[in-house]
Structures are given as structure tokens and as C-alpha cells.
Amino acid sequence: MPPSLWKRLYAASPVLVGRLTSKRADDSCSGRNFTSKAGLQFDVSCNAQIPSSDNLYNNANSATSLVDCMNQCATNTNDLCYGVTFETDSGDCWLKNSDTSNPTSNQTTHAAIANTAQLQATTTACGFSSSSMQNSTDGEPFQIYCNTDMGGFDLHPNNFPTWPIHADSFQECLDVCSQSHDNCAAVAYNPGMEKGYTNCYPKTISTGNIVQRPNSEVVVHFAVADPPSLSSGCDSNVQVTANDTSVWDISCNVDRAARDIIDVHADSLDDCVAQCANWGSNADCEAAVWDPKMTKGYLNCYLKAVTGVPRPQQNFQVALKSAHSGGNGSAATNGTDDSGVRGESDGDGGGGGSHTSVGAIAGGVVGGVVGGLAIAGIAFFFWRRNRKARRAGAAAGYGGVHGPATPMAEAPAGGRDGADKRHFSNPPVYNQAPETLKKGPEPIHEAGGGQVHEMAAEPVAELDGGAVYGR
């Protein structure tokens, strides 16, 4: 088989090729310090091992590489993992306990020791008064329950690289809940990391079996999200004028599938539009998608650098920068997006922006079109009459010979001074935000109606007194 074909086959079906070649685990080792997806740092030693007497468990995990092995250590949810030994021949990944010794030489293994400073809790105190209300950094209110836990119903947010997630404080754990997609209803925080470095557990519900544990060896604090109730009224027969005088066309019950510049919270569509209009970056914000029901999380305003593809989505509202505002010209008008999807008005849009009726604009447009057609008809009549006259003259011998046509002036050659002076009524639209604005390798986030990655939320983990943390 030609090498190029083999490479294409391998790229297209790595699982199949792996079976055909019996490829062993990746034995590469950089020898450099490594930071796991969860943020835990490791000191790497190539061709080395940590003694088996320091094993955390009697059985090894299976890993595809040393990197995979270290990531497993960082996200272990049964006990705190202090290091790993990875066997390159078998792919066995041995997690290590707190007695981890310095690595010794071994040609068939690699070893890594976690940064112990990151594994030492500075405090296990709640930090807030129990039953008090505290806000996340994004402004979402939470009710605090100190020394309290709720097992199960764990949320695996699709916008975080690992589950669970590490937080250095209860406040950071509240922020994790506010920033999670899908919607996070509550969160449990284990400050002492007795069950692992990843110690912040977002929850899909807040009404499970909530248990107070004032004297437990595993300290857990709990918080229940209390987001505001927002008006979902929408009127597709209005335009919104932002504070910078830009005009935005509104569509109801529709979403726009395109990569988000950023997700923020907004209490109204006007608020969401204002944040899009005031977006201060090297990429203009051309569209704002607002979810008043916060079905995908507290961050319910999705700012987009391109208008994207319209898709029906109940209760979602879209504001597109109008062509009259210097936008890219693809914005919808009269409440209809470029796919013909029109939202149904179900009340007042709310907020404090300036709203302009589209009816008057539509009347002016229709009048202008009728007048233009009348003028075109008159011009066509006179052109046709002159054409008949010329034909008649040619048949009678009048002026049938014309001199050589004057050559057309050639357009100047291209270049800085020369002249490719083309003007676009609709400038090209760039389909991707700049690299600096991309959030990483995760898939395009579609606020609704698209390929939103909804992770399963089974009752997997419980910090204390019951089910053991699963992986």
C-alpha cells in the first residue's frame, strides 16, 4: 500500500488502523513540566518510575499516553492523586498516593509528580454565612448552605475542559456554575480536596437529597442558584436603536448558529443589543442572540461576529445590525430573517432602548418602488420608438455607415496607486472571528436549535455518605 494512502486511511479511521497494526500506547515523553486540562501541574521524568509501594490503588487505569495518564490523575474523583507512573508497553497508568517517592530509572516507563502546593487546601471554611445570599462574579444570586451536600445530579458543562472542575475558593465555584452550559441549578464545593483536585461539582437540579454534614471528615459546602425571572415578550415589528445610534432588526423565536465572540448575561434584549453595540474589540459584533428563559445557562446573551445561519428556536430573540447602521448588509428586516423565518410577537420586548416601527419604513419603500417602475416604463417607451426610427433610416440609405469606434480607455494596472477601484455594495463577510477571540478547540456553540453538546447528567458522584465518586 502506498505510504500516502496509508496516511489517509489512518487519518480517516484511527480506530480501525489501530486494530490492524496492534499499535501500542504513545510512548513519547517531552521531559518538560506539564499542566493538565484541570490546571494541576506535573514535574515530568522520562524513562523513570515511582515505586509500586506508592500506588493509590491495586489496579492500574488504562491510558493512551503519559499526558492522558496525568489528566486522569488530575480528575480522579475517589481520592487525591499525587503522581503517576505510565507503562509505555501496556498503557497501564498507575495513580500514586501522598507517599510518592522520587522517580528512579526505568526504560519502559515515564513518571510525573503533581505540584503538592496545589494539593494543599488553605482553608476548609465556608467563607460565607449559611443561608445568606451571595452573587457570582457575573451577578447571579446564590443561597449558601455551609457544611451541606447533595449527592448525584452532576452537570458536565460542555464549555469546560474537564469534569469535575477545580476551584480555589467557594466564590470561584459559584462562578463555575454561572458560566456553565447547560443550565446549572446548584453547586457543591469540596475545599479540602479529599476526593480529588477537581473539587467543584455543578448540578442539574437543586431539589435532590440535601444533607447537612457539620462534622464530616469530607467538608462540603452547597449553593443554590436563584436567577431572576425575565420577561420573554418579543415584537418583530420594531427596530432597536442602541446608545451608539446603530439600528438593529429584531426576529422572534429564532436562533443564529455561529461562533460566539463571548457569552454574557443580559436582563433584556435591549441590554443584550447594547453589549453587542459597545463590544470593544478588533472584531465587530454583528448579531446578538438573547435567551430570556436562560435554558442554556445564566450567560444568556450570545454576541456574534457574523450573523450565522437562522434556525427556529422557541423564545429565543435575535437582533441583527441593520444595513443602515453600517453592518454587513445581511441583517433581516421587517422581522423576517434571510431564511424567511419570522417570529411571532407575544408582547412588549422590554428594556430601555429606542424602538422604531417598521410599518412607516415599509410604506416609504413601497412608494419609492412604484415611482421607479413608472419612470422605467416611460424611458422604455421612448427608447423603443427611437430604435424603430433608426431601423427605418437605415433601410432608406440614411447614415448607415459609422466611423471606427473610439477605443475604450484601459483600466490602470493593479497596485497601491492603480486602480482596481471596485466598490462592494455588500462588503465580504468574514465567517470566523479573529483567532484571538476563539475560545479554543471546542465546537461552535449554538445557543439553541443546533448541535449543542448536551452532556448526560446522571447521578454519578456524591462527596460523602453514599455512592462513591465515579469517573
Helices and strands as residue ranges (DSSP letters): H 3-12, H 14-21, E 34-35, E 41-45, E 48-49, G 52-54, E 61-62, H 66-74, E 83-87, E 92-96, E 104-105, E 109-114, G 116-119, E 133-135, E 141-145, E 148-150, H 170-179, E 186-189, E 200-203, E 210-212, E 221-225, E 238-241, E 247-257, E 260-264, H 269-277, E 287-290, E 301-304, E 309-321, G 323-325, E 354-357, H 358-395, G 435-437
